[in-house]
Amino acid sequence: MSKGLHIADNFSFPLDLVTSTQAILARKRSGKSYTASVEAEEMLENGQQIAVIDPTSAWYGLRSSADGQGPGYPVVVFGGDHADAPLDFRSGKQMARALVDLRFSAIFDVGSWETDEQIQFSFAFASELLRINRAAMHLFIDEADTFAPQLLESREQKKCLGAMSRLVKQGGIKGIGVTMITQRSADINKKLLSQIDILTVLRMSAPDDLVPPIKWIAANVGPDYAKEVEKALPRLGVGKAYVCSNLTGHGQYIEVRQRRTFNSGATPKPGEQRAEPKVLAKIDIQKLGREIAAAVEEQKQNDPDELKRKVADLEKRLAFGEGHISKERERMLVEQIQKMETDLTEAQGKLGEQESLISLFRERFNALSQHAPALSAVLRILDDRIDIPAAVAPTVELHTPVRTVMRELKLRPESEWPKPAVTSGQFSSPQVDVVGLDGPSRRVLAALADLEAMRIAPAPREQVAVFANYSHLNSKGLVNALGFLRTNGLIDYPEPGKIALTEEGRKVAPPISKPKTEREFHERLMGMMGGPERKLLEVLISLRSKSIDRAELAAKAGYGHLNSKGFVNAMGRLRTLGLLDYPTTGKVRATDLLFLEAR
């Protein structure tokens, strides 16, 4: 089964690249933006959100097919000659809010602006995105040396460098991955370069430009490999690259595949005119414009800073006009000021209430997470409208906190509560107490037990993360739990990127019965999914291994269009779980993991 982001015939990134940091370095016309566009295609194909800060005005080709005769991906272009909508250099904060609120992919063409205007937009955009984003997305920054330079020429540039540095260092926690692209590796900030996870380097020959990537490779992969790359770089052909990772400590030579979308950055040959695509993916820009305007207005109405500004403005106007306005006008202005002050007080009060609730929820969650397996049982019962599934009832033990909840809610008589059963098989061992076993560690054990019961063992790390309810692989809770479990001998890594329970781990994990039939397996899997994922799985399972058009799948699952947020997010989650695949462009099919006889 094909997985990951397929960049070359011999190489694929894991989907984790979406929330990782990368630099692509090369001399001009060596394929650096082309390589980044191929990565963007793969992310979009996997239902992920991307954004591009584009000073080159060359990214709009993602909207059209490679020959320019068909649609590409529905990425909204703001600004430039191919704009779906205009872009103002003062709108960075608003654009970040629109991306987070409405979850669409976008290209911000800033190529026609002065450098100071590009920096002002990028600073505001990056700062606001880091502040409010909480879902996976990837930001491509072309000509990154403009926004994160080694030598600072202005106060604004220093502020922008600070914003970019925070984005690279802290973005993963907020679900943001970053790719910095530049043809001037000597000019990009070296401290920022040292923080990246992945370095992709194409042809370059200038001695000053060679130094930064070679130092990075020597430190993160090894000096011998760095010498090999340094010797090869000046002679590399277009689109040929070395990909190095500080996460694995390895490097690999690749030849980047051909784009599936229009190469809008291609340089015309002498006597030729620059080609333009004839067909672009359709965007309902009027609807999107209304949604963006509504989102921005709603943010303004609830922004305490905006309310303060309005109050101050009214007070200035009242003071300036004192003695020159009528009594009625003065009365109206005073009422407006009083209303603004009341709104401000209410907004600040709501903010305080939200902070208190967040603190309370965090305390409750920490307490409840210790009983995650038992609470999971209650949630499954509730999700099935209080009908306990036959596959769950014989094996679920209701612990004391859960019994209290069931009793107070009067869900069903105690005589009908499920009782713990001793069954034959690998999960029949009594549970064992482990000192320091916290809520996150129990969630991981429960996820591995569920996967193993469904014959998915060893399980890919991304599947374990999703089944344990973590949004990304670098989550602190997940990383700490995996480290604790491995240190205590409860899990092992039999293959790279895959996790399995040990015999000791099975004794500690909650008892889970194996599904006896494929239908029972599907019912259990459906019980772990949300509503959107269940609708898609029902269609895909009915087709067995047959492919279906994305548009037809969306329609059969009850979605009006391919860009529906529920459809896109569900597709991405199922792909991450390895339950669906894209055999060809625009086609979807269920993977063999869904069918017991195929495994």
Phi, psi and omega per residue, in radians:
M1 nan 2.355 -3.116
S2 -1.422 2.286 3.139
K3 -2.375 2.856 2.998
G4 1.521 -2.995 -3.130
L5 -1.796 1.870 -2.956
H6 -1.477 1.726 -3.065
I7 -1.592 -0.544 -3.117
A8 -2.576 2.909 -3.139
D9 -1.034 -0.564 -3.071
N10 -1.881 0.238 -3.032
F11 -2.697 2.391 3.025
S12 -2.395 2.413 2.958
F13 -1.413 2.603 2.932
P14 -1.207 2.804 3.135
L15 -1.082 -0.294 3.096
D16 -1.049 -0.282 3.108
L17 -0.988 -0.486 -3.122
V18 -0.981 -0.626 -3.112
T19 -1.943 0.322 3.106
S20 -1.793 2.998 3.119
T21 -1.970 2.477 -3.028
Q22 -2.579 2.644 2.943
A23 -2.176 2.384 3.044
I24 -2.016 2.003 -3.046
L25 -2.057 2.384 3.106
A26 -3.007 2.806 2.984
R27 -1.291 2.879 -3.087
K28 -1.104 2.614 3.124
R29 1.058 0.565 3.071
S30 -1.902 -0.116 3.065
G31 1.861 0.354 -3.095
K32 -1.232 -0.832 3.108
S33 -1.217 -0.556 3.074
Y34 -1.071 -0.816 3.123
T35 -1.062 -0.772 3.125
A36 -1.107 -0.638 3.128
S37 -1.160 -0.644 3.073
V38 -1.097 -0.735 3.079
E39 -1.092 -0.706 3.117
A40 -1.099 -0.719 3.091
E41 -0.989 -0.800 -3.099
E42 -1.135 -0.707 3.112
M43 -1.119 -0.770 3.125
L44 -1.126 -0.673 3.124
E45 -1.107 -0.498 3.119
N46 -1.598 0.234 3.066
G47 1.299 0.379 -3.130
Q48 -1.646 2.725 3.137
Q49 -1.603 2.359 3.067
I50 -2.243 2.789 2.969
A51 -2.467 2.604 -3.094
V52 -2.308 2.223 2.917
I53 -1.671 1.959 -2.885
D54 -2.109 1.598 3.048
P55 -1.351 -0.156 -3.095
T56 -1.571 -0.209 -3.080
S57 0.970 0.621 -3.027
A58 -2.173 0.153 -3.068
W59 -1.678 -0.146 -3.031
Y60 -1.110 -0.268 -3.135
G61 -1.067 -0.298 3.069
L62 -1.038 -0.332 -3.105
R63 -1.386 -0.197 -3.053
S64 -2.259 2.816 3.095
S65 -1.217 2.955 -3.061
A66 -1.026 -0.637 3.140
D67 -1.566 -0.001 3.117
G68 1.341 0.094 -3.060
Q69 -1.757 -0.093 -3.105
G70 -2.440 2.990 -3.116
P71 -1.299 2.649 3.021
G72 -1.827 -2.166 -3.125
Y73 -1.830 2.550 -3.089
P74 -1.357 1.212 3.109
V75 -1.754 2.192 -3.089
V76 -1.369 2.292 3.115
V77 -1.793 2.098 3.063
F78 -1.861 2.204 3.079
G79 1.456 2.887 3.089
G80 1.442 -3.083 -3.071
D81 -1.276 -0.321 -3.078
H82 -2.005 0.539 -3.015
A83 -1.251 2.413 2.874
D84 -1.391 -0.478 3.138
A85 -2.658 2.622 3.125
P86 -1.195 2.863 -3.122
L87 -2.398 2.273 3.113
D88 -1.841 2.420 -3.070
F89 -1.174 -0.216 3.101
R90 -1.603 0.107 -3.002
S91 -1.825 0.309 -3.084
G92 -1.004 -0.776 -3.127
K93 -1.115 -0.768 -3.126
Q94 -1.148 -0.666 3.133
M95 -1.158 -0.677 3.099
A96 -1.099 -0.747 3.125
R97 -1.118 -0.696 3.141
A98 -1.109 -0.745 3.125
L99 -1.069 -0.742 -3.099
V100 -1.251 -0.731 -3.087
D101 -1.250 -0.693 -2.986
L102 -1.850 -0.225 3.019
R103 0.965 0.942 2.988
F104 -1.986 2.847 3.091
S105 -1.660 2.562 -3.003
A106 -2.599 2.658 2.990
I107 -2.038 2.193 3.103
F108 -1.832 1.730 -3.115
D109 -1.421 1.837 -3.112
V110 -1.896 0.278 -3.013
G111 -1.124 -0.441 -3.099
S112 -1.563 0.000 -3.081
W113 -1.602 2.805 2.953
E114 -1.197 2.735 -3.104
T115 -1.007 -0.724 -3.140
D116 -1.083 -0.605 3.120
E117 -1.237 -0.689 3.075
Q118 -1.056 -0.738 -3.119
I119 -1.177 -0.715 3.140
Q120 -1.088 -0.792 3.129
F121 -1.095 -0.833 -3.035
S122 -1.164 -0.660 3.086
F123 -1.065 -0.883 -3.113
A124 -1.121 -0.716 -3.121
F125 -1.118 -0.882 -3.085
A126 -1.130 -0.710 -3.113
S127 -1.120 -0.800 -3.115
E128 -1.226 -0.657 3.131
L129 -1.070 -0.780 3.132
L130 -1.136 -0.586 -3.086
R131 -1.237 -0.682 -2.947
I132 -1.981 -0.253 -3.056
N133 -1.324 2.505 3.096
R134 -2.436 0.124 -3.130
A135 -2.143 2.764 -3.069
A136 -1.124 2.308 3.027
M137 -2.795 2.838 -3.122
H138 -2.242 2.324 -3.134
L139 -1.926 2.107 3.028
F140 -1.690 2.258 -3.140
I141 -2.102 1.797 3.119
D142 -1.421 2.688 -3.067
E143 0.871 0.872 -2.994
A144 -1.137 -0.354 3.124
D145 -1.114 -0.363 3.072
T146 -1.175 -0.640 -3.018
F147 -1.738 -0.292 3.126
A148 -2.437 1.177 -3.041
P149 -1.445 2.781 3.032
Q150 -1.284 -0.724 3.125
L151 -1.871 2.126 -3.077
L152 -1.580 2.290 -3.092
E153 -1.872 -0.174 -3.111
S154 -2.724 2.857 3.098
R155 -1.112 -0.664 3.136
E156 -1.112 -0.679 3.126
Q157 -1.145 -0.634 3.104
K158 -1.128 -0.738 3.104
K159 -1.093 -0.734 -3.127
C160 -1.142 -0.715 3.090
L161 -1.045 -0.718 3.102
G162 -1.063 -0.728 3.132
A163 -1.137 -0.754 3.135
M164 -1.149 -0.662 3.127
S165 -1.120 -0.760 3.099
R166 -1.109 -0.660 -3.123
L167 -1.121 -0.737 -3.137
V168 -1.229 -0.720 -3.069
K169 -1.345 -0.670 -2.999
Q170 -1.959 -0.139 -3.029
G171 -1.058 -0.623 -3.106
G172 -1.028 -0.614 3.123
I173 -1.116 -0.548 -3.131
K174 -1.655 0.103 3.114
G175 1.530 0.197 -3.057
I176 -1.817 2.146 2.960
G177 -1.768 2.726 -3.072
V178 -2.390 2.366 2.950
T179 -2.103 2.089 3.091
M180 -1.735 2.267 -3.055
I181 -2.114 2.263 3.117
T182 -2.724 2.608 3.026
Q183 -1.705 0.054 -3.080
R184 -2.205 1.267 -3.070
S185 -1.149 -0.382 3.095
A186 -1.230 -0.393 -3.037
D187 -1.724 -0.226 -3.123
I188 -1.384 2.622 -3.055
N189 -1.105 2.184 -3.025
K190 -1.297 -0.582 3.082
K191 -1.117 -0.686 3.116
L192 -1.187 -0.698 3.134
L193 -1.079 -0.559 -3.110
S194 -1.242 -0.248 -3.075
Q195 -1.591 -0.137 -3.028
I196 -1.316 2.745 3.110
D197 -1.513 -0.620 -2.975
I198 -2.339 2.410 3.051
L199 -2.107 2.152 3.037
T200 -1.988 2.108 -3.054
V201 -2.194 2.282 3.112
L202 -1.941 -2.854 -2.997
R203 -1.020 2.342 2.978
M204 -2.789 2.691 -3.074
S205 -2.427 -0.377 -3.127
A206 -1.092 2.251 -3.086
P207 -0.958 -0.745 -3.122
D208 -1.130 -0.591 3.135
D209 -1.337 -0.472 -3.130
L210 -1.259 -0.521 -3.007
V211 -1.038 -0.910 -3.074
P212 -1.034 -0.866 -3.125
P213 -1.150 -0.628 -3.124
I214 -1.178 -0.682 3.067
K215 -1.094 -0.734 -3.136
W216 -1.096 -0.786 -3.115
I217 -1.151 -0.717 3.133
A218 -1.072 -0.697 -3.104
A219 -1.306 -0.576 -2.987
N220 -1.847 -0.377 3.111
V221 -2.020 -0.855 3.119
G222 2.640 2.593 -3.088
P223 -1.124 -0.628 -3.133
D224 -1.138 -0.744 3.125
Y225 -1.181 -0.617 3.115
A226 -1.073 -0.712 3.109
K227 -1.128 -0.685 3.116
E228 -1.098 -0.765 3.133
V229 -1.173 -0.744 3.141
E230 -1.030 -0.681 3.135
K231 -1.213 -0.574 -3.043
A232 -1.503 -0.516 -2.970
L233 -0.972 -0.781 -3.089
P234 -1.111 -0.355 -3.058
R235 -1.845 0.048 -3.104
L236 -1.152 2.490 3.041
G237 -1.387 2.963 3.139
V238 -1.095 2.320 3.106
G239 1.437 0.051 3.092
K240 -1.778 2.400 -2.935
A241 -2.616 2.872 2.951
Y242 -1.985 2.233 3.112
V243 -1.913 2.128 -3.086
C244 -2.186 2.482 -3.087
S245 -2.235 2.324 3.048
N246 -1.470 -0.133 3.099
L247 -1.373 -0.641 -3.138
T248 -1.821 -0.330 -3.083
G249 1.270 0.406 -3.115
H250 -2.172 2.775 3.030
G251 -2.266 2.730 -3.123
Q252 -2.587 2.429 3.056
Y253 -1.480 2.329 3.139
I254 -2.381 2.799 2.965
E255 -2.093 1.935 -2.993
V256 -1.074 2.367 -3.111
R257 -1.179 2.934 3.065
Q258 -1.214 2.528 3.106
R259 -1.191 2.597 2.987
R260 -1.602 -0.205 -3.139
T261 -1.995 3.042 -3.012
F262 -1.219 2.286 -3.139
N263 -1.445 1.394 -3.074
S264 -1.319 -0.089 3.093
G265 -1.728 0.077 -3.131
A266 -1.107 2.410 -3.141
T267 -1.499 2.185 3.118
P268 -1.126 2.480 3.057
K269 -1.392 2.817 3.132
P270 -0.947 2.285 -3.138
G271 1.541 -0.100 -3.136
E272 -1.817 2.666 2.983
Q273 -1.724 2.640 -3.140
R274 -1.141 2.221 -3.122
A275 -1.291 2.603 3.112
E276 -2.235 2.452 3.115
P277 -1.194 2.531 -3.125
K278 -1.616 -0.434 -3.098
V279 -2.236 2.309 3.097
L280 -2.100 2.641 3.036
A281 -1.045 2.403 -3.048
K282 -1.325 2.444 3.087
I283 -2.244 2.245 3.041
D284 -1.445 1.377 -2.990
I285 -1.206 -0.523 3.126
Q286 -1.147 -0.782 3.114
K287 -1.124 -0.763 3.136
L288 -1.102 -0.698 3.116
G289 -1.052 -0.730 3.113
R290 -1.133 -0.704 -3.134
E291 -1.168 -0.706 3.119
I292 -1.125 -0.808 -3.137
A293 -1.055 -0.719 3.137
A294 -1.156 -0.713 -3.135
A295 -1.137 -0.758 3.134
V296 -1.111 -0.756 -3.127
E297 -1.119 -0.719 3.120
E298 -1.101 -0.700 3.093
Q299 -1.083 -0.739 -3.142
K300 -1.082 -0.763 -3.076
Q301 -1.127 -0.439 -3.091
N302 -1.906 0.165 -3.107
D303 -1.621 1.971 3.131
P304 -0.975 -0.639 3.119
D305 -1.091 -0.695 3.127
E306 -1.174 -0.697 3.112
L307 -1.136 -0.700 3.074
K308 -1.053 -0.736 -3.120
R309 -1.085 -0.743 -3.132
K310 -1.134 -0.710 3.116
V311 -1.088 -0.813 3.139
A312 -1.075 -0.695 3.142
D313 -1.113 -0.758 3.134
L314 -1.144 -0.677 3.126
E315 -1.121 -0.675 3.098
K316 -1.125 -0.781 -3.132
R317 -1.104 -0.660 3.137
L318 -1.178 -0.753 3.136
A319 -1.128 -0.718 -3.131
F320 -1.143 -0.592 -3.039
G321 -1.657 0.055 -3.072
E322 -1.092 2.258 -3.123
G323 1.554 -0.151 -3.100
H324 -2.116 0.112 -3.136
I325 -2.193 2.826 -3.128
S326 -1.298 2.828 3.101
K327 -1.078 -0.643 3.138
E328 -1.134 -0.739 3.137
R329 -1.137 -0.697 3.114
E330 -1.092 -0.749 3.126
R331 -1.061 -0.738 -3.136
M332 -1.112 -0.714 -3.138
L333 -1.159 -0.713 3.113
V334 -1.079 -0.730 3.110
E335 -1.092 -0.714 3.122
Q336 -1.091 -0.741 3.136
I337 -1.099 -0.765 -3.136
Q338 -1.092 -0.703 3.126
K339 -1.138 -0.741 3.120
M340 -1.086 -0.739 3.129
E341 -1.121 -0.672 3.084
T342 -1.109 -0.791 3.121
D343 -1.058 -0.716 -3.141
L344 -1.100 -0.783 3.132
T345 -1.062 -0.751 3.119
E346 -1.113 -0.750 -3.131
A347 -1.091 -0.759 3.121
Q348 -1.163 -0.628 3.094
G349 -1.122 -0.743 3.109
K350 -1.105 -0.683 3.121
L351 -1.081 -0.739 3.105
G352 -1.112 -0.698 3.097
E353 -1.095 -0.744 3.140
Q354 -1.089 -0.745 3.129
E355 -1.104 -0.679 3.100
S356 -1.135 -0.732 3.118
L357 -1.107 -0.731 3.136
I358 -1.061 -0.760 3.114
S359 -1.083 -0.748 3.127
L360 -1.121 -0.797 3.141
F361 -1.064 -0.677 -3.133
R362 -1.108 -0.754 3.110
E363 -1.111 -0.773 3.140
R364 -1.105 -0.712 -3.122
F365 -1.109 -0.766 3.131
N366 -1.053 -0.643 3.123
A367 -1.245 -0.791 -3.079
L368 -1.246 -0.503 -3.072
S369 -1.083 -0.377 3.088
Q370 -1.182 -0.342 -3.127
H371 -1.997 0.543 -3.046
A372 -0.987 -0.780 -3.133
P373 -1.044 -0.731 -3.125
A374 -1.189 -0.753 3.122
L375 -1.107 -0.599 3.092
S376 -1.041 -0.656 3.114
A377 -1.100 -0.768 3.130
V378 -1.090 -0.745 -3.128
L379 -1.073 -0.677 3.109
R380 -1.137 -0.684 3.112
I381 -1.112 -0.812 3.116
L382 -1.082 -0.742 -3.095
D383 -1.106 -0.424 3.141
D384 -1.708 0.430 3.117
R385 1.000 0.743 3.025
I386 1.215 0.203 3.018
D387 -1.701 1.995 -3.082
I388 -1.285 2.128 -3.136
P389 -1.115 2.555 -3.141
A390 -1.081 -0.564 -3.103
A391 -1.250 -0.334 -3.074
V392 -1.790 -0.696 -2.975
A393 -0.915 -0.765 -3.062
P394 -1.214 -0.248 -2.960
T395 -2.077 -0.086 -3.066
V396 -1.588 2.218 3.056
E397 -1.845 2.136 3.139
L398 -1.509 1.958 -3.129
H399 -1.393 2.995 -2.998
T400 -0.922 -0.858 3.141
P401 -1.054 -0.628 -3.126
V402 -1.250 -0.665 3.097
R403 -1.072 -0.653 3.125
T404 -1.112 -0.767 3.123
V405 -1.092 -0.816 -3.113
M406 -1.081 -0.693 -3.109
R407 -1.189 -0.782 -3.086
E408 -1.208 -0.610 3.130
L409 -1.437 -0.190 3.129
K410 0.965 0.832 -3.094
L411 -1.226 -0.649 3.103
R412 -2.959 2.760 -3.129
P413 -1.028 2.627 -3.118
E414 -1.079 -0.486 -3.131
S415 -1.124 -0.391 -3.110
E416 -1.713 0.027 3.121
W417 -1.170 2.558 3.116
P418 -1.167 2.486 3.137
K419 -1.890 2.596 3.082
P420 -1.139 2.418 -3.128
A421 -2.090 2.514 3.034
V422 -1.696 2.018 -3.090
T423 -2.062 2.782 3.071
S424 -1.362 2.698 3.125
G425 2.112 -3.133 -2.978
Q426 -1.204 -0.302 -3.085
F427 -1.760 0.199 -3.062
S428 -1.494 -0.117 -3.110
S429 -1.155 2.569 3.113
P430 -1.172 2.622 3.127
Q431 -1.237 2.611 -3.089
V432 -2.118 2.364 3.098
D433 -1.336 2.402 3.089
V434 -2.192 2.177 -3.120
V435 -1.095 2.252 3.097
G436 1.533 0.070 -3.136
L437 -1.303 1.836 -3.050
D438 -1.716 -3.077 -3.107
G439 -0.998 -0.902 3.125
P440 -0.999 -0.705 3.135
S441 -1.141 -0.686 3.107
R442 -1.151 -0.652 3.102
R443 -1.082 -0.729 3.126
V444 -1.135 -0.759 3.109
L445 -1.075 -0.729 3.128
A446 -1.123 -0.691 3.121
A447 -1.105 -0.781 3.127
L448 -1.127 -0.655 3.109
A449 -1.150 -0.747 3.087
D450 -1.047 -0.829 -3.111
L451 -1.123 -0.722 3.140
E452 -1.141 -0.667 3.104
A453 -1.112 -0.491 3.116
M454 -1.634 0.298 3.064
R455 1.163 0.488 3.050
I456 -1.918 1.521 -3.116
A457 -2.712 2.305 -0.112
P458 -1.133 2.694 -3.039
A459 -1.780 2.405 3.050
P460 -1.007 2.526 -3.074
R461 -1.020 -0.649 -3.121
E462 -1.167 -0.584 3.101
Q463 -1.213 -0.688 3.099
V464 -1.081 -0.732 -3.131
A465 -1.063 -0.807 -3.091
V466 -1.194 -0.757 3.138
F467 -1.141 -0.461 3.091
A468 -1.572 0.094 3.053
N469 1.216 0.694 2.999
Y470 -1.912 2.423 -3.035
S471 -1.413 -0.418 3.108
H472 -2.640 2.836 -2.990
L473 -1.261 -0.354 -3.114
N474 -1.619 0.183 3.091
S475 -0.977 2.320 -3.106
K476 -1.037 -0.714 -3.139
G477 -1.080 -0.741 -3.139
L478 -1.176 -0.824 -3.116
V479 -1.044 -0.793 -3.134
N480 -1.142 -0.694 -3.133
A481 -1.122 -0.777 3.136
L482 -1.097 -0.706 3.117
G483 -1.108 -0.749 3.126
F484 -1.103 -0.801 -3.077
L485 -1.156 -0.667 3.137
R486 -1.246 -0.703 3.119
T487 -1.038 -0.612 -3.125
N488 -1.581 0.139 3.052
G489 1.269 0.403 -3.105
L490 -1.639 -0.373 3.074
I491 -2.354 2.900 3.110
D492 -2.545 2.907 3.096
Y493 -2.047 1.464 -3.092
P494 -1.203 -0.427 3.104
E495 -2.393 2.735 3.102
P496 -1.033 2.244 3.098
G497 1.365 0.096 -3.126
K498 -2.176 2.575 -3.024
I499 -2.202 2.516 3.127
A500 -2.472 2.626 3.011
L501 -1.261 2.488 2.947
T502 -1.537 3.051 3.093
E503 -1.046 -0.705 3.096
E504 -1.144 -0.646 3.128
G505 -1.112 -0.634 3.123
R506 -1.170 -0.504 3.115
K507 -1.252 -0.505 -3.107
V508 -1.574 -0.538 -3.101
A509 -1.131 2.658 3.101
P510 -1.115 2.532 -3.108
P511 -1.195 2.196 3.140
I512 -2.244 2.292 3.125
S513 -1.529 2.596 3.086
K514 -1.305 2.458 3.046
P515 -1.174 2.327 -3.104
K516 -1.465 -0.487 -3.128
T517 -2.263 2.849 3.117
E518 -1.125 -0.629 3.110
R519 -1.096 -0.748 3.109
E520 -1.097 -0.688 3.084
F521 -1.045 -0.795 -3.136
H522 -1.144 -0.696 3.135
E523 -1.110 -0.714 3.125
R524 -1.159 -0.728 3.126
L525 -1.110 -0.742 3.125
M526 -1.071 -0.625 -3.123
G527 -1.140 -0.354 3.122
M528 -1.587 -0.161 -3.067
M529 -1.689 2.775 2.966
G530 -1.403 3.028 -3.109
G531 -0.993 -0.835 -3.139
P532 -1.053 -0.742 3.138
E533 -1.140 -0.673 -3.136
R534 -1.094 -0.723 -3.129
K535 -1.083 -0.733 3.139
L536 -1.192 -0.732 -3.117
L537 -1.113 -0.661 3.131
E538 -1.025 -0.732 3.129
V539 -1.194 -0.835 -3.073
L540 -1.135 -0.710 3.138
I541 -1.133 -0.652 3.137
S542 -1.126 -0.434 -3.137
L543 -1.570 -0.090 -3.049
R544 0.974 -2.101 -3.068
S545 -1.706 0.149 -3.131
K546 -1.317 2.561 3.118
S547 -1.461 2.758 3.113
I548 -2.527 2.527 3.073
D549 -1.095 2.522 3.111
R550 -1.008 -0.733 -3.114
A551 -1.120 -0.719 3.135
E552 -1.174 -0.669 3.105
L553 -1.103 -0.767 3.130
A554 -1.047 -0.771 -3.117
A555 -1.126 -0.783 -3.122
K556 -1.154 -0.479 3.125
A557 -1.524 0.011 3.054
G558 1.597 0.315 3.109
Y559 -1.748 2.459 -3.066
G560 -1.335 -0.474 -3.124
H561 -2.725 2.896 -3.037
L562 -1.212 -0.393 -3.087
N563 -1.579 0.105 3.092
S564 -0.980 2.300 -3.092
K565 -1.021 -0.746 3.139
G566 -1.092 -0.711 -3.132
F567 -1.164 -0.847 -3.089
V568 -1.091 -0.803 -3.124
N569 -1.148 -0.695 3.139
A570 -1.158 -0.713 3.104
M571 -1.061 -0.769 -3.135
G572 -1.097 -0.722 -3.129
R573 -1.176 -0.738 3.126
L574 -1.154 -0.603 3.086
R575 -1.177 -0.729 3.109
T576 -1.065 -0.661 3.109
L577 -1.302 -0.133 -3.128
G578 1.327 0.384 -3.090
L579 -1.681 -0.254 3.026
L580 -2.392 2.805 -3.084
D581 -2.487 2.858 3.087
Y582 -1.992 1.582 -3.099
P583 -1.115 -0.636 3.054
T584 -2.471 2.939 -3.117
T585 -1.036 2.240 3.097
G586 1.436 -0.055 -3.115
K587 -1.922 2.610 -3.137
V588 -2.340 2.548 3.039
R589 -2.619 2.763 3.051
A590 -1.281 2.544 3.107
T591 -1.560 2.972 -3.106
D592 -1.155 -0.310 3.128
L593 -1.049 -0.412 -3.077
L594 -1.452 -0.127 -3.023
F595 -2.227 2.011 -2.996
L596 -1.069 -0.661 -3.072
E597 -1.244 -0.260 -3.126
A598 -1.538 -0.054 -3.088
R599 -2.120 nan nan
